Amino acid sequence: MHEEPLLQIKGIGKQFPGVRALHDVQLSLAEGEVLAVVGENGAGKSTLMKILAGVHSPDRGEIRLGGLAIDLSSVRDAQRLGICLIHQELNLADNLGVGANIFLGREPSGRVGRWLGMVDRRTINERSREVLQRVGLNIEPNTLVHTLPIGQQQLVEIAKAISVESRVLIMDEPTSSLSDRESERLFQVIKALSSQGVSIIYISHRLGEIQHLADRVLVLRDGLNAGELSKDEISRDKIVRMMVGRDVSQFYARTPHEQGDAVLKIENLVTPSFPTEPVNAHVRAGEVVGLAGLVGAGRTELLRTVFGIDRAISGRIRVGAHDISPGDPVHAIHRGLALVPEDRKAQGLLLEMSVRDNISVAALRDHLKFGGWMDRAFESRAANDAIQDLSIRVTSPNQITRLLSGGNQQKVVLGKWLATNPSVLLLDEPTRGVDVGAKHEIYRIIENLAKKGLAILLVSSEMEEIIGICDRVLVMHEGRITGELSREQFAGDLGEEAIMKLATSHQPQATTMPTAIDSP
């Protein structure tokens, strides 16, 4: 490995509307080095990698390759210079052969074929065998991609990248869909490529992999450099400590209140996304339970299955004394469940309709007049109550929802579900994309709803949010609950660290909480 950096990033900054994604970020990468880039959700990892891959242009800063300043205006520019990003979601045409995928868009044609518009398949096969051999894949180039297991498809993606003489490979969560055996095969390929001088930027939430593979670790936090660890300094505890460490005491004024019996009971629930991981959980009346975890942990999938959008493979969901019919959101609503989805614009709102229409739409079925006519009095009453109780800033209930701010749109979604008079509220990223002021107001709303006795199950990727508003935290990793923490366990100085350790752990850990779901 050379000491002189092959790739240097100096002072990179990137701003999106209302969001500072990166600020003065520095990065260096030596030839043949495996550099792990880690950070919490929203730390800036993806934005930085997309800048390197030519997807985004930085607002400021400099990128140097081999000592020379470079301009990455497009993905083609980056690939031409030998920088390739392998996305978490594979980018292969599964109806084509392996060789056709490797050379898709840059097929050799030969001297005669160039004039006749023909592809030189012999050359494609010969060159494909060479790069497939480099990644340890012994298959014929004409093998259709869809016939390969996911682990081999991942290796085809790497072969495609190195076929353009890549000097820098960026791998984004490359093992997220791989078995342990396939992952081990990938690690061998990474080490072989590194020994051949290919530099690799490796992004993963799996800290065990990073300890195994990385020559160095770069940690990002809130779009800033949070620190680096050399090979002999890398440990799970040190990485976690750098990833977290913010003051989370501001914004959250909580007052203890009495909790009742378990209202939501999830028993051995198996979701379609994680068919081998049964989940058990409960939420009491007046309790806010957080679902923490990293991207891909299965939190949203769990909420969707509980609400009936995705049909459970097996297990039982109960609200109070009643079972919920699997795969039936209408029945879930009638039994007292409500879901505020992660994407309010695509899944939670009718943007071109009025605030009044949006707030009343989920409860209209129970408020129809004789003959199927809508109850206009109910619509107006529900809209006015929500506007007042949730402090929704509108010119009138007839204002088009699309014209509201993100925070007020989110309050409309909350108002819509509160109009159904639920006993259990499922919240998926309830403050995503809203400003600080609106966050304060949403936290106040959640606190007040819990005081009134609602059972609340909340997914959030913001660690300080989980710690600030939850009474109890369940931590998920790859579809399973790996730990459960009481407020006393996560509200101290080491709370974020404790949650992050569970979020990166494969194995369930013992809990100190009562396991009987009906215990007071």
C-alpha positions in Angstrom: 0.0 0.0 0.0 1.4 3.4 -1.0 1.7 6.1 1.6 0.8 8.9 -0.9 -3.0 9.2 -1.1 -4.6 8.0 -4.4 -7.8 9.9 -3.6 -8.2 13.1 -1.6 -11.3 15.1 -0.7 -10.7 18.5 0.8 -13.3 20.7 2.3 -16.3 19.2 0.6 -19.7 20.8 1.4 -23.2 20.1 0.0 -26.5 21.7 0.8 -30.0 20.6 -0.2 -33.0 22.8 0.4 -33.3 23.2 4.1 -30.6 20.6 4.9 -26.8 20.9 5.3 -25.8 17.4 4.2 -22.0 17.9 4.3 -19.7 20.6 5.8 -16.0 20.8 5.2 -15.5 17.0 4.9 -12.0 15.6 4.5 -11.1 12.1 3.2 -8.0 10.4 1.9 -7.6 7.0 0.4 -4.3 5.2 -0.3 -3.8 2.8 -3.2 -4.9 -0.7 -2.2 -6.5 0.5 1.1 -9.8 -0.6 2.4 -11.4 2.5 4.1 -14.6 2.0 6.0 -16.9 5.0 6.2 -19.5 4.7 9.0 -22.1 6.9 10.7 -25.6 7.0 11.8 -28.5 7.4 9.4 -28.3 10.9 8.0 -24.7 11.4 8.8 -23.8 12.2 5.2 -22.3 8.9 4.0 -24.6 8.5 1.0 -24.2 12.1 -0.1 -20.4 11.9 0.0 -20.3 8.7 -2.0 -22.7 10.1 -4.6 -20.4 13.1 -5.0 -17.5 10.7 -5.6 -19.5 8.7 -8.1 -20.6 11.8 -10.0 -24.3 11.6 -9.0 -24.2 14.9 -7.1 -21.9 17.9 -7.6 -20.4 19.5 -4.4 -21.2 23.1 -3.6 -17.6 23.6 -2.6 -14.3 21.8 -2.0 -11.8 19.9 -4.1 -11.4 16.3 -5.2 -7.9 15.0 -6.3 -7.1 11.7 -7.9 -3.4 10.7 -8.2 -2.5 14.2 -7.1 -4.5 16.0 -9.8 -7.7 18.0 -9.3 -10.7 16.3 -11.0 -14.2 17.4 -11.9 -16.9 14.7 -11.5 -19.9 16.2 -13.4 -21.5 12.8 -14.2 -21.4 9.1 -13.4 -19.6 8.6 -16.8 -16.9 11.1 -15.7 -16.3 9.2 -12.5 -16.2 5.8 -14.3 -13.8 7.2 -16.9 -11.4 8.1 -14.1 -11.8 4.7 -12.5 -14.3 5.5 -9.6 -17.3 3.1 -9.4 -20.1 3.0 -6.9 -21.8 -0.4 -6.3 -25.2 0.4 -4.9 -26.9 -1.6 -2.2 -29.6 -2.4 -4.7 -27.9 -4.3 -7.5 -28.1 -2.6 -10.9 -28.1 -5.6 -13.2 -30.4 -6.6 -16.2 -31.5 -10.0 -15.0 -32.9 -11.1 -18.4 -29.4 -10.8 -19.9 -26.3 -12.9 -19.6 -23.4 -12.2 -17.2 -21.1 -11.0 -20.0 -23.8 -8.8 -21.5 -24.2 -7.2 -18.1 -20.5 -6.6 -17.6 -20.2 -4.8 -20.9 -23.6 -3.2 -21.1 -23.5 0.1 -22.9 -19.9 -0.3 -24.0 -20.0 -3.5 -26.0 -16.9 -4.2 -28.2 -17.7 -4.5 -31.9 -14.5 -5.2 -33.7 -13.4 -3.5 -36.9 -16.1 -5.0 -39.2 -18.8 -5.0 -36.5 -18.4 -1.3 -36.0 -19.6 -0.6 -39.5 -22.4 -3.2 -39.4 -23.6 -2.3 -35.9 -22.7 -5.8 -34.6 -21.5 -6.8 -31.1 -18.3 -8.9 -30.9 -19.6 -11.6 -28.6 -16.3 -13.6 -28.7 -14.4 -10.6 -27.2 -17.2 -10.1 -24.6 -16.9 -13.7 -23.5 -13.1 -13.7 -23.4 -12.8 -10.4 -21.4 -15.7 -11.4 -19.1 -13.9 -14.7 -18.2 -10.9 -12.6 -17.2 -12.7 -10.3 -14.9 -14.9 -13.1 -13.5 -11.7 -15.0 -12.6 -10.5 -12.0 -10.7 -13.5 -12.1 -8.5 -13.4 -15.9 -8.1 -16.5 -16.6 -10.1 -16.3 -19.7 -12.3 -19.4 -19.3 -14.5 -19.9 -19.0 -18.2 -20.5 -15.4 -19.5 -23.7 -16.4 -21.3 -25.3 -17.5 -18.0 -28.5 -15.5 -17.4 -28.2 -13.3 -14.3 -31.6 -14.2 -12.9 -30.5 -17.8 -12.5 -27.7 -16.8 -10.1 -28.0 -16.6 -6.3 -27.8 -13.1 -4.9 -24.2 -13.6 -3.7 -23.0 -14.4 -7.2 -24.9 -11.5 -8.6 -23.0 -9.2 -6.2 -19.8 -10.6 -7.6 -21.0 -9.9 -11.1 -21.6 -6.3 -10.1 -18.0 -6.1 -8.9 -16.7 -7.8 -12.1 -18.6 -5.1 -14.0 -16.9 -2.4 -12.0 -13.4 -3.7 -12.4 -13.9 -4.3 -16.1 -13.6 -0.5 -16.6 -10.2 -0.6 -14.8 -11.6 0.8 -11.6 -9.0 2.3 -9.3 -11.6 3.1 -6.5 -14.5 0.9 -5.7 -17.2 2.2 -3.4 -19.4 -0.5 -1.8 -22.6 0.5 -0.1 -23.9 -2.2 2.3 -22.7 -5.0 0.0 -23.6 -7.8 2.4 -27.1 -6.6 3.3 -28.7 -9.4 1.2 -26.0 -12.1 1.5 -25.7 -15.2 3.6 -22.7 -15.7 5.9 -21.0 -18.0 3.3 -21.6 -15.4 0.5 -20.3 -12.6 2.7 -17.2 -14.5 3.4 -16.6 -15.1 -0.3 -17.1 -11.3 -0.8 -14.5 -10.6 1.9 -12.0 -12.8 0.1 -12.6 -10.9 -3.1 -12.2 -7.6 -1.4 -8.8 -8.6 0.1 -7.7 -9.9 -3.3 -8.6 -6.7 -5.1 -6.9 -4.7 -2.4 -3.7 -6.7 -2.8 -3.9 -5.9 -6.6 -3.9 -2.2 -5.8 -7.6 -1.5 -6.1 -8.7 1.0 -3.4 -12.0 0.3 -1.7 -14.4 2.5 0.3 -16.6 0.2 2.3 -19.9 1.4 3.9 -21.6 -0.9 6.4 -23.6 -0.8 9.6 -22.1 -4.2 10.5 -19.2 -3.3 12.7 -17.9 -6.8 12.9 -17.3 -6.7 9.1 -15.5 -3.4 9.5 -13.2 -4.8 12.2 -12.4 -7.7 9.9 -11.8 -5.8 6.7 -10.9 -2.2 7.2 -7.4 -0.8 7.2 -8.8 2.5 8.5 -12.2 3.9 9.6 -13.6 7.3 8.9 -16.6 8.4 11.0 -19.1 11.0 9.9 -21.6 12.6 12.2 -24.2 15.3 11.1 -22.3 15.9 7.9 -19.0 16.5 9.6 -15.8 14.5 10.2 -16.2 13.0 13.7 -12.8 11.2 13.7 -10.7 8.4 12.3 -9.3 5.1 13.6 -6.2 3.3 12.3 -6.1 -0.4 11.9 -4.8 -1.1 15.5 -7.4 1.3 17.0 -10.5 -0.2 15.4 -13.0 -1.6 17.9 -16.8 -1.7 18.2 -16.8 0.5 21.3 -14.6 3.2 19.7 -16.6 3.3 16.5 -19.9 3.6 18.4 -18.6 6.3 20.6 -17.6 8.4 17.6 -20.9 7.8 15.8 -22.9 9.1 18.7 -22.0 11.6 21.5 -24.5 14.5 21.0 -26.3 16.4 23.7 -29.8 15.0 23.6 -31.2 16.8 26.6 -32.5 19.8 24.8 -36.0 19.9 23.2 -37.5 17.2 25.4 -39.5 18.1 28.5 -41.1 14.9 29.7 -43.4 14.5 32.7 -43.9 11.0 34.1 -47.5 9.7 33.9 -49.3 6.5 34.8 -49.3 3.6 32.4 -52.0 1.0 32.1 -52.2 -2.6 30.9 -50.8 -3.8 27.6 -53.0 -2.6 24.7 -51.0 -3.8 21.7 -49.7 -7.3 21.9 -47.5 -8.8 19.2 -46.9 -12.5 19.6 -44.5 -14.5 17.5 -45.2 -12.3 14.5 -43.3 -13.3 11.3 -43.2 -10.6 8.6 -42.8 -11.3 4.9 -39.5 -9.4 4.9 -37.8 -11.5 7.6 -39.5 -14.9 7.4 -37.2 -16.6 9.9 -37.4 -13.9 12.7 -40.5 -14.1 15.0 -41.1 -10.8 16.9 -42.7 -10.4 20.3 -43.5 -7.0 21.8 -46.1 -5.1 23.7 -47.1 -1.5 24.3 -49.1 -0.3 27.4 -51.7 2.3 27.5 -50.0 5.7 28.0 -46.6 4.3 27.0 -44.3 5.5 24.2 -42.2 2.6 23.0 -39.4 3.4 20.5 -38.2 1.0 17.7 -34.6 1.8 17.2 -32.2 0.3 14.6 -30.3 1.1 11.5 -31.4 1.1 7.9 -32.7 -2.3 6.9 -33.4 -3.4 10.5 -37.0 -4.2 9.7 -38.8 -1.5 11.8 -41.0 -0.2 9.0 -41.8 -3.7 7.8 -42.9 -4.6 11.4 -45.3 -1.6 11.5 -46.7 -2.3 8.0 -47.4 -5.9 9.1 -49.0 -5.0 12.4 -51.3 -2.6 10.5 -52.1 -5.2 7.8 -50.6 -3.5 4.8 -48.2 -6.6 4.5 -49.8 -9.9 5.5 -48.0 -11.7 8.3 -46.7 -15.2 7.6 -47.7 -16.3 11.1 -48.2 -15.0 14.6 -50.8 -13.0 16.5 -51.7 -9.3 16.9 -54.1 -8.2 19.6 -55.5 -4.8 20.5 -57.0 -5.1 23.9 -58.9 -8.3 24.0 -59.4 -8.5 20.2 -57.3 -10.2 17.6 -56.5 -8.3 14.4 -57.2 -10.1 11.1 -53.9 -10.5 9.2 -53.5 -8.4 6.1 -56.6 -6.3 6.7 -56.0 -2.6 7.4 -59.7 -1.8 7.6 -60.2 -4.3 10.3 -57.1 -3.0 12.1 -58.6 0.6 12.0 -61.9 -0.7 13.4 -60.0 -2.4 16.3 -58.3 0.9 17.2 -55.0 0.8 15.2 -53.7 3.9 13.3 -50.5 4.2 11.2 -48.7 7.4 10.4 -46.5 6.3 7.5 -42.9 7.2 6.8 -43.6 9.0 3.5 -46.5 11.4 4.3 -46.7 12.8 0.7 -46.9 9.4 -1.1 -48.7 7.4 1.6 -50.3 9.7 4.1 -52.0 12.5 2.3 -54.2 13.5 -0.6 -52.1 16.5 -1.5 -54.5 18.1 -4.0 -57.5 17.9 -1.6 -58.3 20.2 1.3 -57.2 19.9 4.9 -60.8 19.1 5.9 -61.0 16.3 3.4 -57.7 14.8 4.5 -58.5 14.9 8.2 -61.9 13.2 7.8 -61.1 10.6 5.1 -60.0 7.8 7.3 -63.1 8.0 9.6 -65.7 8.7 6.9 -66.8 5.0 6.7 -68.1 5.2 10.3 -69.8 8.6 9.7 -71.9 8.1 6.6 -75.5 9.2 6.6 -78.4 7.1 5.5 -78.0 6.4 1.8 -74.2 6.7 1.9 -74.0 10.4 2.0 -71.0 12.0 3.7 -71.6 13.6 7.1 -70.5 17.2 6.4 -71.0 18.1 10.0 -68.6 15.4 11.1 -66.0 16.5 8.5 -66.1 20.1 9.7 -66.0 19.1 13.4 -63.1 16.7 12.9 -61.1 19.3 10.9 -61.7 22.1 13.3 -60.8 20.0 16.3 -57.6 18.8 14.7 -56.6 22.3 13.7 -57.1 23.6 17.2 -55.7 20.6 19.1 -52.6 20.1 16.9 -52.0 23.8 16.2 -52.2 23.3 12.4 -51.4 26.6 10.7 -53.9 27.0 7.9 -55.9 29.9 6.3 -59.0 27.7 6.6 -60.0 24.0 6.6 -60.5 24.3 2.9 -56.9 25.1 2.2 -55.2 22.7 -0.2 -52.9 20.4 1.7 -50.1 20.6 -0.8 -49.6 24.3 0.1 -48.8 23.6 3.8 -45.3 23.3 5.3 -43.9 19.9 6.0 -44.6 20.2 9.7 -48.2 21.2 9.2 -48.7 18.4 6.6 -47.5 16.0 9.2 -49.9 17.3 11.7 -52.7 16.8 9.2 -51.7 13.1 8.9 -51.8 12.9 12.7 -55.2 14.6 12.8 -56.5 12.2 10.1 -55.8 9.2 12.3 -56.8 10.8 15.6 -60.2 11.4 14.0 -60.6 7.6 14.0 -60.3 7.6 17.8 -57.5 5.0 18.0 -56.2 3.2 21.1 -52.8 2.4 19.4 -50.8 4.8 17.3 -48.0 3.5 15.1 -45.6 6.4 14.1 -43.0 5.8 11.4 -40.4 8.6 11.4 -42.9 11.2 12.6 -40.6 14.2 12.4 -38.8 13.4 9.1 -38.4 16.4 6.9 -39.8 19.0 9.3 -38.1 22.0 10.9 -37.0 22.2 14.5 -40.0 24.2 15.6 -42.4 21.7 14.1 -40.5 18.9 15.8 -41.0 20.5 19.2 -44.7 20.7 18.5 -44.9 17.1 17.4 -43.1 15.9 20.5 -45.6 17.9 22.6 -48.5 16.2 20.7 -47.0 12.7 21.3 -46.5 13.5 25.0 -50.1 14.7 25.4 -51.5 11.7 23.5 -49.6 9.3 25.8 -51.0 11.2 28.9 -54.5 10.6 27.5 -53.8 6.9 27.5 -52.8 6.1 23.9 -50.3 3.3 23.3 -47.7 4.6 20.9 -45.1 2.5 19.0 -42.6 4.9 17.3 -39.9 4.3 14.7 -37.2 6.9 14.5 -33.8 7.0 12.9 -32.8 10.0 15.1 -31.2 8.6 18.3 -31.8 11.8 20.3 -35.5 11.6 19.4 -35.7 8.0 20.7 -34.0 8.9 23.9 -35.9 12.1 24.3 -39.5 11.0 24.1 -39.7 7.2 24.7 -40.5 5.3 27.9 -38.9 2.1 26.6 -36.9 1.1 23.6 -36.9 -2.0 21.5 -33.8 -2.3 19.3 -33.9 -4.2 16.0 -31.2 -5.7 13.8 -32.1 -7.6 10.6 -35.6 -8.4 11.5 -35.1 -9.5 15.1 -35.3 -7.6 18.4 -31.8 -7.7 19.9 -32.5 -5.9 23.1 -35.0 -4.0 25.2 -34.0 -1.0 27.4 -35.9 0.8 30.1 -35.7 4.6 30.3 -33.3 4.2 33.2 -31.0 2.2 31.0 -30.9 4.5 28.0 -31.4 8.0 29.4 -27.9 8.3 30.8 -24.7 9.4 29.3 -24.1 6.0 27.7 -27.6 5.6 26.4 -26.9 6.2 22.7 -23.9 3.9 22.9 -26.0 1.1 24.5 -28.7 1.4 21.7 -26.0 1.5 19.0 -24.4 -1.7 20.3 -27.7 -3.5 20.1 -28.4 -2.1 16.7 -25.2 -3.6 15.3 -25.6 -6.9 17.1 -26.7 -10.1 15.4 -27.7 -11.9 18.6 -30.6 -11.1 20.9 -29.4 -9.9 24.3 -31.0 -10.4 27.7 -33.5 -7.8 28.9 -34.1 -6.6 32.4 -37.7 -5.7 31.6 -40.7 -7.9 32.6 -41.6 -10.4 29.9 -45.3 -10.9 30.9 -47.2 -8.6 28.6 -50.1 -8.2 31.0 -48.1 -7.3 34.0 -48.6 -3.8 35.3 
